């Protein structure tokens, strides 16, 4: 006769642990046998109490576990102070995921993005390329100023990047020649009106591109641009000649 053996798998223990409705959240969190898996199972419940989350955050062994930290940050009942403290301890790509979560509050997503930007100088090239492709707009815009061409090219392909963000970056003193040229050649961004206006004003825009963009604009608009433009006199002279031909 076969004997039935009670399963001792962690997931079975988790189910049994969570199923104890008579136990309060605090009792469960204070249980000395609480493991990372059990803590994650608790955090998966949107009804977990604020007091239990606060108690869990005091458990240095569990709150230092990567998945538990993320679980507490994204939990809808985690107090803001705890979330902010834990955000600063998250790994780079966990921060990115938090910054992109639709359910996260806007201020926490903004802090997560700002933390990512503050780390850009200390992370590897591969990490910067990956962030450039997928990160929130704030991070992608910051990576447009990266000295590595592959990074800024990846940022230009980020689906979250906007025309307004590119115009703002082009207006910054740190905008490189490589960035200006990449935007001039970009099939998606170079046809945009506001970007063309920014490029015609930019001192690093190659002459051929400046002339090409000027041809797509009314002569009166180009004249106005030239008044406040940082373009070299050589480029301005060529543009004026082009305007004379178009009039």
C-alpha positions in Angstrom: 0.0 0.0 0.0 1.3 3.4 -1.0 1.7 6.0 1.7 0.7 9.6 1.0 3.6 11.9 1.7 2.8 15.5 2.7 4.6 17.9 0.4 7.2 20.1 1.9 7.8 22.3 -1.1 8.2 26.0 -0.3 5.1 26.9 -2.4 2.9 24.5 -0.4 4.2 26.1 2.8 3.4 29.5 1.4 -0.2 28.6 0.6 -0.7 27.2 4.0 0.9 30.2 5.6 -1.3 32.7 3.7 -4.4 30.7 4.2 -4.4 31.2 8.0 -7.1 33.8 8.1 -7.2 33.9 11.8 -3.7 35.3 12.0 -3.3 39.1 11.5 -0.9 40.6 9.1 1.4 41.7 11.9 1.5 38.2 13.4 2.4 36.7 10.0 5.2 39.3 9.4 6.5 38.8 13.0 6.7 35.0 12.6 10.3 34.0 13.1 10.0 31.4 10.4 9.1 34.0 7.8 11.2 33.4 4.6 11.7 35.4 1.5 9.1 33.3 -0.4 6.6 33.9 2.3 7.3 37.6 2.5 6.8 37.8 -1.3 3.5 35.9 -1.0 2.3 38.4 1.6 3.4 41.4 -0.6 1.4 39.9 -3.5 -1.7 40.7 -1.5 -3.0 44.2 -2.1 -4.8 44.0 1.2 -1.6 43.7 3.3 -1.8 46.3 6.0 0.4 49.3 6.3 1.5 48.2 9.7 2.6 44.9 8.4 4.6 46.5 5.6 6.3 48.8 8.2 7.2 45.9 10.3 8.5 44.0 7.3 10.7 47.0 6.4 12.4 46.7 9.9 13.4 43.1 9.2 16.9 43.7 7.9 17.4 40.2 6.6 14.3 40.2 4.4 14.2 43.9 3.5 17.7 43.6 2.1 16.6 40.8 -0.3 16.2 42.3 -3.9 12.8 40.9 -4.6 11.4 41.9 -1.3 12.6 45.4 -1.7 10.9 45.7 -5.1 7.8 44.1 -3.7 7.6 46.7 -0.9 8.3 49.6 -3.3 5.5 48.7 -5.7 2.9 47.7 -3.0 0.1 50.2 -3.1 0.0 50.5 0.7 3.7 51.0 1.3 4.2 54.4 3.0 5.9 56.9 0.8 8.9 57.3 3.2 9.6 53.6 3.1 9.3 53.5 -0.7 11.7 56.4 -1.1 14.3 54.8 1.1 14.0 51.5 -0.7 14.1 53.1 -4.1 17.6 54.3 -3.5 18.7 50.7 -2.7 17.2 49.1 -5.9 19.4 47.8 -8.7 19.5 49.8 -11.9 17.1 47.7 -13.9 14.7 47.3 -11.0 14.6 51.0 -10.8 13.8 51.2 -14.5 10.9 48.7 -14.1 9.5 50.8 -11.2 9.8 54.0 -13.2 7.8 52.4 -16.0 5.0 50.8 -13.9 1.6 52.4 -14.8 0.3 51.7 -11.3 3.1 53.6 -9.5 2.4 57.1 -8.3 3.8 59.9 -10.5 6.2 61.3 -7.8 7.8 57.9 -7.1 8.2 57.2 -10.9 9.9 60.6 -11.2 12.2 59.9 -8.3 13.1 56.5 -9.8 13.9 58.2 -13.1 16.0 60.9 -11.4 18.0 58.2 -9.5 18.6 56.4 -12.8 20.0 59.6 -14.4 22.2 60.2 -11.3 23.8 56.7 -11.9 24.5 57.1 -15.6 28.1 58.1 -15.1 28.9 55.0 -13.1 27.2 52.2 -15.1 28.6 50.2 -17.9 28.3 50.9 -21.6 26.0 47.9 -22.1 23.7 49.0 -19.3 23.5 52.5 -20.8 22.6 51.1 -24.2 19.9 49.0 -22.7 18.5 51.9 -20.7 18.7 54.1 -23.7 16.4 51.7 -25.6 13.8 51.1 -22.9 14.0 53.6 -20.1 11.5 56.5 -19.4 11.8 59.7 -21.4 13.8 61.6 -18.7 16.5 58.9 -18.8 16.5 58.5 -22.6 16.9 62.3 -23.0 19.8 62.4 -20.6 21.5 59.6 -22.6 21.3 61.7 -25.7 24.2 63.6 -24.2 26.3 60.4 -23.8 29.7 60.6 -25.4 29.3 57.1 -26.9 27.6 57.2 -30.3 25.9 53.8 -29.8 24.2 55.1 -26.7 22.7 58.2 -28.2 21.6 56.3 -31.3 19.8 53.8 -29.1 18.2 56.7 -27.2 16.8 58.2 -30.4 15.0 54.8 -31.0 13.4 54.8 -27.6 9.6 54.8 -28.2 9.1 57.0 -25.1 11.3 59.8 -26.4 9.4 62.9 -27.6 10.0 65.7 -30.1 9.9 68.2 -27.2 12.6 66.3 -25.3 14.9 66.3 -28.2 14.5 70.0 -28.8 15.3 70.7 -25.2 18.4 68.5 -25.3 19.6 70.2 -28.6 19.3 73.6 -26.8 21.7 72.5 -24.0 25.4 73.4 -24.2 26.4 69.8 -23.9 24.7 68.7 -27.1 27.5 67.1 -29.2 28.2 67.3 -32.9 27.5 63.6 -33.0 24.0 64.1 -31.6 23.2 67.0 -33.9 24.4 65.0 -36.9 22.5 61.9 -35.8 19.2 63.9 -35.4 19.8 65.5 -38.8 20.0 62.0 -40.4 17.3 60.4 -38.4 14.3 59.3 -40.5 11.8 59.8 -37.7 13.0 63.0 -36.1 14.5 65.1 -38.9 11.2 65.7 -40.7 9.6 67.2 -37.5 9.0 70.9 -37.8 10.2 71.9 -34.3 13.3 69.8 -34.6 14.1 71.3 -37.9 13.8 74.8 -36.4 16.1 73.8 -33.6 18.6 72.3 -36.1 18.6 75.4 -38.3 19.4 77.5 -35.2 22.1 75.1 -34.0 25.8 76.0 -34.6 26.8 72.4 -35.1 24.3 71.6 -37.8 26.2 70.8 -41.1 25.7 73.2 -43.9 24.1 70.7 -46.2 21.5 69.8 -43.6 20.8 73.4 -42.7 20.2 74.3 -46.3 18.0 71.3 -46.8 15.8 72.2 -43.8 15.7 75.8 -44.8 14.2 74.8 -48.2 11.2 73.3 -46.4 10.5 76.5 -44.5 8.9 79.8 -45.6 11.6 82.4 -46.4 10.2 84.8 -43.8 10.5 82.2 -41.1 14.2 81.4 -42.0 14.9 85.2 -41.9 13.5 85.3 -38.4 15.6 82.3 -37.3 18.8 83.9 -38.6 18.4 86.9 -36.3 18.8 84.8 -33.2 20.7 81.9 -34.7 24.1 80.6 -33.5 25.0 79.4 -37.0 28.3 80.5 -38.4 28.3 83.5 -40.8 29.3 81.1 -43.6 26.1 79.1 -43.1 24.0 82.3 -42.7 25.3 83.7 -45.9 24.4 80.5 -47.8 21.0 80.5 -46.3 20.4 84.1 -47.3 21.5 83.3 -50.9 19.0 80.3 -50.9 16.3 82.7 -49.7 17.1 85.1 -52.5 16.7 82.3 -55.0 13.3 81.2 -53.5 11.8 84.7 -53.3 
